[in-house]
Structure formats: C-alpha cells, structure tokens
Amino acid sequence: EIKFNKTKRSCRGDYKCQVEVSGSDLLDSPPVKLDVHYPPDKPTVEDSHPIAVQGHPFSVTCQTNDLGNPPARVSWQETAGGDVTMMQGASTIRFDSVDRRTMVRELWCHVTQEGSLVNPELLRNMTISVPVEVYYPPESLQIQRHHDAGTLLVEIGDRLELNCTAGDSN
C-alpha cells in the first residue's frame, strides 16, 4: 500500500505492485500512471512598461518559467492586432509599424491550461496587463510671425519676433 498525504510534482510516474509467488517468481500488476496536475507560473514580460515609437516596429514577449501540467498556453488578447508568435512557454506580439491612432495602450497576456484539474480560481489570476506608452513626433511644426507674407522683409535694426510652435506630441 502506498499513501500520498499530499501529492507533489515528484509523485508523477508509473506505479505497479509486485507479489512474490512460490519463492522466486514475481507477479506484477498492470502499471497505473499517476499524472499530477499543477498550475503554471504567473506570466511575466521583460519590460513591464514598454515604449512604442510612431512608425517603428514594436514587440513584447510574455513568458512563464513553468508551464505546469498539463502544459499551459501563453497568448495575447485577440483584439490587440499585431502578429502573434507562440513558442513553448512564451508568446510574442509584434507590430510592424506603430501608428499612434490605432496602437492599443494596454496589452493583456493570458496563460490558459486546458483539461486541467487545477482549481479554476488559481488559473483566473494568470493574466497580466502590460501598459504601452506610445511616443510620436509633433504632427505640425510652424513658425508664427506677425506678417502673413511667405518671406519676411526687415530692415537692419528692426525688432523681429518669431515663435516656433509644435502640434500634439508625446
């Protein structure tokens, strides 16, 4: 008889019992496979506050150090757009060219574990939010002057004031 007071990952494996019959012959039971389910580690991202720059490519990788059992899947929310590449234990979302008007300001990385006996409450906490800051240049840049003419004509010694203004930027 084997008793497990508290199963652990290390309990996973094949178990069988043997009986010695007539002194030297052994009789084996069919093996029983013990598969211990446990949750994955919470996902992480290398840069928890990534910066995306207008017109440049941008990517973020979300990963977990332990996929759990059964192995979990790391993914990004589908509404973010971008191209998602999934690997064992990680998922990268990539945008070829950031557009400040359409770029999401928050990404969500999920770890899901299908077919698991793990308490669903534990798996609900396997989502992380990744805020994205988008940097972009001013949309407009102009010199404000007191005359409307394209060329400013001034006489030597005249007082002149030029102001440079920039449109919305980050």
Sequence and secondary structure as in RCSB ss.txt:
>XXXX:A:sequence
EIKFNKTKRSCRGDYKCQVEVSGSDLLDSPPVKLDVHYPPDKPTVEDSHPIAVQGHPFSVTCQTNDLGNPPARVS
WQETAGGDVTMMQGASTIRFDSVDRRTMVRELWCHVTQEGSLVNPELLRNMTISVPVEVYYPPESLQIQRHHDAG
TLLVEIGDRLELNCTAGDSN
>XXXX:A:secstr
    SS  GGG EEE  EEEETTTEEEE   EEE   B     EES SS EEEBTS EEEEEE S  TBTT EEE
E GGG SEEEEETTEEEEEESSB TTT  SEEEEEEE TT  S HHHHHT EEEEE EEE   S EEEE S  SS
S    TT     EEEE S  
